Amino acid sequence: MVSHTKWRRVAVDLLEHHDSRTGKLAGYGLVGLIVLSMLVFVFQTMVWATDYAHYFYIFDIFLAVVFTIEYIGRLSLSPNKLKFLFSPLGLVDLLVLVSFYFAFSSLAVLRGFRILKIFQLLKIIRYSEFLHGFLHTFRNYKNEFRIFWVLFVMVLLFSSTGMYYLEHLVNEDIASIPDAFWWAIVTMTTVGYGDAVPVTLAGRALAGVVMVMGLALIAILTAIVTKMFMDHFFGKRYHVCVKCNYPRHDFDASHCKNCGERLDIDFSKYHTEVKG
């Protein structure tokens, strides 16, 4: 009889360790099912798909069983089950299951939750070390993104309230602050739908200022994202120093740039990945 410990090792190898051969096969298999599920989800909206509705239904049942087993397995393996339940990827897993089980309901309102199946694409992040590493890069720039969003919201609020008070008496397209809010978003992002435009001289002057500030904010966001990509692929790597906890170091760094402690980075593995 196979012991509980051995079964746990097998489950960990399949669901968590994607470096092993069996882990990679399980990961590739689940990613393949996710891609196939998305294709079926798209095909089901076509006219000819009604003739194959029964087969699509059976395929959905199969996927629901597979993803339920995966979810229960990950939950049972997690040392902190509450943290797993409310983690981003844990919530994605739960939303995917909800989309399947509600789709089997006879109530039209619950069947509408099928749209949540689109979250299956986010599950691919779980099986990709590359995407995991890239998402870590966002942590290094959280302060920069906070600055951007604070500036963006400030400009958005000032421009929308200013445009409302300048235009609402003479412009029916900007009759409320929410109308001006929509105008400000369209203007700042340089989309320019033209469904609401200022008609007063003061409103047009404010619009000109908002346009310039929108371009400046887009430039700031572009610079942050560009720097993030450059650091991730060509510059800094996310590696925390064990002594001072400084997280960002050059790819070829052997010592911490903050305290001088030697870093325990496996450069041979990194160079192999680069060459591959």
Buried (B, 14 or more C-beta within 10 A) or exposed (E): EEEEEEEEEEBBBBBBBBEBEEBEEBBEEBBEBBEEBBEBBEEBEEEEBEEBEEEBEEBBEEBBEBBBEBBEBBBEBBEEEEEBEEEEBBBBBBBBBBBBEBBEEEEEEBBEBBEBBEBBBBBBBBBBEEEEEBBBBEEBBEEBBEEBEEBBEEBBEBBBBBBBBBBBEEBEBBBEBEBBBBBBBBBBEEEEEEEBBBEBEEBEEBBEEBBEBBEEBBEBBEEBBEBBEEBBEEBBBBBEBEEEEBBBBEBEBEEBBBEEEEBEBEEEEEEEEEEE
